[in-house]
Amino acid sequence: MDLNLFTTFLSVYKHKSITLASEELDLSQPAVSAALKRLELVVGKALFVREGRGIVPTGAAVTLANKIESPMSVLETVEGQQEHLNIYCSEAVLFKVAHIDNITIGETPLDEESIIDDLYTQKVDLVIDGMSSKQQSLIVEEFHAEDAVCLTRMDHPRITEQISLEQYYQEQHIALRVRRNKLSTIEFLSDKPITARKVKIETGSITSMLTIASRSDFIASSSRAIAEEFAQDMRLRIHEIPIPLNKIKFNMIYHRRYLNDPFHKAKREALRKAITGDANLA
């Protein structure tokens, strides 16, 4: 059981409104509804029913609310020792962490709002991604950065060892469908507006992008680590991107309730070590 589910329940109970509760908790309405459904599965009873244009608590909700004196007392009585983490991990570093025990890695949603909602509703315990958040209840730790590179097949008819700016914009590209701050990956990494590329294909997967590039004349892009991991086997050549870009930053994002949790903290350190290769991390 998680304190956050009770916090969401109490807000809806107080306001008799999912809309007002979502505003108070800084969550989307679907996230609030999802939290209530999860709590209803735990208690085995409906907590709210529709009445007119609003909702009213059921007898089960009234009973539950009367038993909850404060979020801290709920945490002390119902939250058990965590022994497993559900995480979202950027595909760019996924191959480095898949071996770690007691974690389950899920596909990262394409949009940021879904990721934040899943953290609040405890669908996931940790996210490793380039996104950030200014919400007070979430902790964002930047811990790793890599260069962005582009790749072409070894026998590309026009591009050899280096790729010029002119070639970069003349050729067609494969792009990630992922958006951060409502920008494409390349736009997100640039401090200035950049000329639009000729995007032929959009995909949600880096490995899919590399596979397509290995069998076509299209240009792919990725972080340096995943490029170096797969380029040789897929007969791809790695190039520096001929436009100024910032490094790809990787953050760990998690709810503040896990800041000092021993198990969560140990897994964060294991993930950092696996991704950065820092032998000084536990």
C-alpha positions, 0 to 999 in steps of 0.5 A, a space after each residue: 500500500 502507498 501513502 500517495 493513494 491515500 493522499 489522492 483519495 482524501 483530496 477527492 473525498 474532501 472536494 467531492 470532485 476529481 477535477 478539484 483534487 487534480 488541481 490541488 495535487 498538481 496531477 492530471 484528472 486521468 492520473 487521479 482516476 487511475 489512483 482511485 481505481 488502484 485503491 478500489 482494487 485494494 479495498 475491493 469496494 467502490 469508493 465513489 459513485 456518480 450523482 448528477 454532475 458530481 460524485 459522492 462517497 460510498 459507505 466504504 469511502 466514509 469508513 476508510 476516510 474515518 480510519 485515516 488520521 493523517 498521511 504520516 500515520 497511514 505511511 507508518 501503518 501500511 507501507 511495507 519494505 520495498 523489495 522490487 523496483 518498477 522503472 522506466 529507462 531510456 532505451 539509450 542506456 537500457 542495455 547497460 542496466 538490464 542485468 540488475 536484479 530486482 528491477 522490472 523495466 517497462 517501456 517509457 511513454 512517449 509523452 512527459 505527462 504520462 511519465 509524471 502521472 505514472 510516478 505519482 500513481 506509483 505505476 513506476 518507482 523510478 524513471 531514467 530519462 532526459 526529461 526534467 520536472 519542477 514539481 516539488 514532490 519529485 526529485 530530479 538527479 542529473 547523473 550522466 551525459 553523452 554526446 549525440 551522434 548520427 549514423 549511416 550504413 558502411 556502404 552509403 553511396 554518398 557519405 563516407 568517413 565524415 558528414 558535412 552540414 550540406 549532406 546532413 540536410 540533403 539526406 533523409 533522416 529517421 527521427 525518434 517520435 519522443 518529445 521533450 518539452 514539446 520538441 524533437 530530440 535534436 531540437 531539444 538538444 539545441 540552444 538555438 532554432 535549427 533548420 528542419 531535417 528531411 524526416 522520412 520515418 519516425 519511430 519510437 525505438 532507437 534500435 528500430 532506427 538503427 536497423 532501418 539505417 543499416 538497410 537504407 540510405 537514411 541517417 539515424 541519430 542516437 547517444 554515443 554509447 548505444 551507437 558504439 554498442 551496436 554500430 559494428 554488428 549492424 555495419 553502421 558508421 558513426 559520425 559527429 553531427 555537424 551542428 552545435 548540440 548540447 550533450 544528452 543528459 540523463 536524469 533519475 526522477 523519483 518521488 521524494 518519499 523514496 529519497 532515504 528508502 534504503 532499498 530504493 537508494 541502493 538500486 539508484 546507486 547500482 543503476 548509476 554504476 552500471 550506466 556511468 561505469 564509476 567503480 566508486 559507486 556502490 
